[in-house]
């Protein structure tokens, strides 16, 4: 397999958890000596591929319009022939469908798919959802969804979470950025990291709404919102209202950031889900886990197994996301150094042992080997 080219296909490469995973996977494979190319509709993270010397192919993999699908099939088919591709790896529904069509013209090629979330099911969605020779689900609940609602074969699905770069995301001292953030107040820094599209913006909005309550107990507290999207303006307006109420610049919306490490290291509490939560844990920060789907609370030994099953999302939570829940959990951490230290140590240990690329890359390579065997 080492001599085979690998084509990875994703919808886009803008800021996001699945997109970051694709970039990290490609660069790790390249560092191990594999020939890798990545196809997508493009985005801000393409620059990271170029810096690593990994070819990127622009293809309309973000669209279900028939003309876009046909164009993507042609572009990826050309890539297979021109770069002597030996394995296909699709991330998401549209890339998986397109690469299935490419595979039909090159039947010796194994196809691996990765599903990062829960997808719409039923007619007609199931007709356009492809499993590939082998499938990776990033959590147990996604595997159950693929089997129970999309008709995938359970025996062909491997649960492998997305990897975290623990060399980049690691504990460290407060960076210089901390001084400029705390300069807006004088107290603890609470940070949210998420997309600000649709329901994904709920975490940021509720954190900002919770800040006056937190500041009443922790004077000078500051909330930092990282992310962009179609609701960024609404978040900025919420920050302005909060700042007017507190009479200072206490809530800061800093937009999307390609490098969030300085912000995480500047934080006392991080409010997030999924990859953002895991990256904060890798930096040794206590996490209040909440987002689209509801509220889970402080990451702890008591809820750890549940959080792992749901990929550290709030899917299926019976507790709604609210400013009150965030304020209670954040204040609990800020007022109990022992609890905060315990949450930080647990999070760091879990990410290092179970979510680092060093732990996960051998498992992904075993899936590739099995996919090759299935086509021999």
Secondary structure, DSSP 8 states (H G I E B T S, - for coil): -TTSEEEEEES--SSSHHHHHHHHHHHHHHHTT-EEEEEES--TTHHHHHHTT-EEEE--TT---HHHHHHHHHHHHHHHHHTTEEEEEEESHHHHHHHHHHHHHSTTSEEEEEE-S----STTGGGG----SEEEESSHHHHHHHHHHH---GGGEEE----B-TTTS------THHHHHHTT-SS-EEEEE---SGGGGHHHHHHHHHHHHHHHHSTT-EEEEE--STTHHHHHHHHHHHHHHHTS--EEEEE--S--HHHHHT-SEEEE-HHHHHHHHHTT--EEEEETTEEEEE--TTTHHHHHHTTTS-TT-SS---HHHHHHHHHHHHH-HHHHHHHHHHHHHHIIIIIBHHHHHHHHHHHHHHHHHHH-
